[in-house]
């Protein structure tokens, strides 16, 4: 099945389209995601590099390398964190909060659950991986 999703930043300066099969979707509780999103966790969905296109703002979107090989892409005008990627696996991890339409997949697990915020309580029955996804 081929999916098509669109997304954009808060101010609208940067937008994208992703076409193709969606990979996995999960909630990430790592400390970097907590700080990047000012939240207990972020929800991501994976798409292949080949199916991803910037449709607006490619000349302004920028990234921060949060760990070796991992780039976190954001809009420099409003600060929205749009996605992250690793060159090694060719998967772009879209931040679901910036998806505008087309997403029907549901999260299948929590990752980095051992790093969850002390004030956060899990309220679902999704599997919880203490560290990263074993299949990613």
C-alpha distance (Angstrom), angle and dihedral (degrees) to the residues before:
residue distance angle dihedral
X1 . . .
X2 3.78 . .
X3 3.77 118.7 .
X4 3.78 128.6 -166.3
X5 3.76 120.4 -158.6
X6 3.77 131.6 173.5
X7 3.76 129.3 -156.6
X8 3.78 142.8 175.0
X9 3.76 143.8 179.1
X10 3.81 125.1 -98.8
X11 3.82 95.7 -96.0
X12 3.83 94.6 41.2
X13 3.81 95.7 -122.6
X14 3.83 92.2 119.1
X15 3.81 126.6 42.9
X16 3.80 137.8 163.4
X17 3.79 144.7 -172.2
X18 3.79 123.5 -145.3
X19 3.80 120.3 -166.0
X20 3.77 128.8 -178.9
X21 3.74 136.8 49.5
X22 3.77 113.9 -24.8
X23 3.76 114.0 -128.8
X24 3.76 120.9 -150.4
X25 3.77 129.2 -32.2
X26 3.79 123.3 -151.6
X27 3.79 146.3 150.6
X28 3.83 112.7 -106.0
X29 3.82 118.5 -153.0
X30 3.82 98.2 -179.9
X31 3.79 115.5 136.4
X32 3.81 92.1 -116.0
X33 3.82 91.8 56.9
X34 3.81 90.1 46.3
X35 3.80 91.2 54.3
X36 3.81 95.9 39.6
X37 3.81 92.9 52.4
X38 3.83 100.0 29.4
X39 3.79 87.3 -128.4
X40 3.79 142.9 102.9
X41 3.82 90.2 -99.7
X42 3.79 143.9 -22.5
X43 3.78 129.0 -124.9
X44 3.79 118.1 -134.0
X45 3.79 137.5 -176.2
X46 3.79 123.6 -161.6
X47 3.81 125.9 -129.2
X48 3.80 129.8 172.2
X49 3.80 120.7 -102.0
X50 3.81 89.8 -122.4
X51 3.80 93.2 61.5
X52 3.80 96.6 46.5
X53 3.81 125.6 94.8
X54 3.78 133.0 170.8
X55 3.83 105.1 -131.1
X56 3.80 96.7 -177.3
X57 3.78 134.8 15.5
X58 3.80 100.5 17.8
X59 3.79 87.4 141.0
X60 3.82 92.4 57.1
X61 3.81 105.7 33.1
X62 3.79 110.6 105.1
X63 3.79 138.5 -176.8
X64 3.77 142.4 -139.5
X65 3.82 119.2 -148.1
X66 3.80 100.1 -134.5
X67 3.81 94.5 178.9
X68 3.81 132.4 0.7
X69 3.80 107.5 -58.2
X70 3.82 96.2 -1.9
X71 3.78 115.4 111.4
X72 3.81 122.6 -169.8
X73 3.80 111.0 -156.4
X74 3.80 120.6 -150.1
X75 3.79 143.2 162.8
X76 3.81 110.3 -101.7
X77 3.81 91.5 -151.4
X78 3.82 102.4 54.4
X79 3.83 100.6 10.6
X80 3.83 96.6 -124.7
X81 3.80 110.8 161.3
X82 3.80 103.8 -136.0
X83 3.80 104.5 176.5
X84 3.78 148.7 -32.1
X85 3.78 130.6 -134.0
X86 3.78 143.5 -174.0
X87 3.80 116.3 -147.6
X88 3.81 88.6 -147.7
X89 3.81 97.4 65.6
X90 3.83 102.2 28.2
X91 3.81 93.5 -134.6
X92 3.78 122.0 129.5
X93 3.78 113.4 -149.1
X94 3.79 106.2 -147.1
X95 3.79 118.0 -154.5
X96 3.79 103.5 -122.9
X97 3.81 92.7 -147.2
X98 3.83 88.1 69.3
X99 3.83 95.7 47.9
X100 3.80 109.4 111.9
X101 3.80 101.9 -171.7
X102 3.78 146.4 -18.6
X103 3.79 100.9 54.3
X104 3.81 114.8 129.1
X105 3.81 100.2 149.6
X106 3.81 117.1 107.0
X107 3.83 127.3 -143.4
X108 3.80 113.4 -93.4
X109 3.83 101.8 -165.5
X110 3.79 150.6 -8.4
X111 3.81 118.0 -105.3
X112 3.80 128.8 -161.2
X113 3.80 86.8 21.9
X114 3.81 89.1 158.5
X115 3.83 87.0 68.4
X116 3.80 97.0 50.2
X117 3.79 117.9 139.9
X118 3.81 111.9 -92.4
X119 3.79 91.3 -126.0
X120 3.84 94.0 51.8
X121 3.82 122.1 92.6
X122 3.80 122.8 -165.9
X123 3.81 110.1 -121.1
X124 3.80 101.6 179.6
X125 3.79 138.5 66.0
X126 3.81 97.4 -118.6
X127 3.82 116.5 132.9
X128 3.80 115.1 -96.0
X129 3.78 122.2 -143.3
X130 3.81 113.1 -159.6
X131 3.81 89.9 -144.9
X132 3.83 132.0 8.7
X133 3.79 125.9 -33.3
X134 3.78 112.2 -69.9
X135 3.83 90.5 -146.3
X136 3.81 99.0 46.6
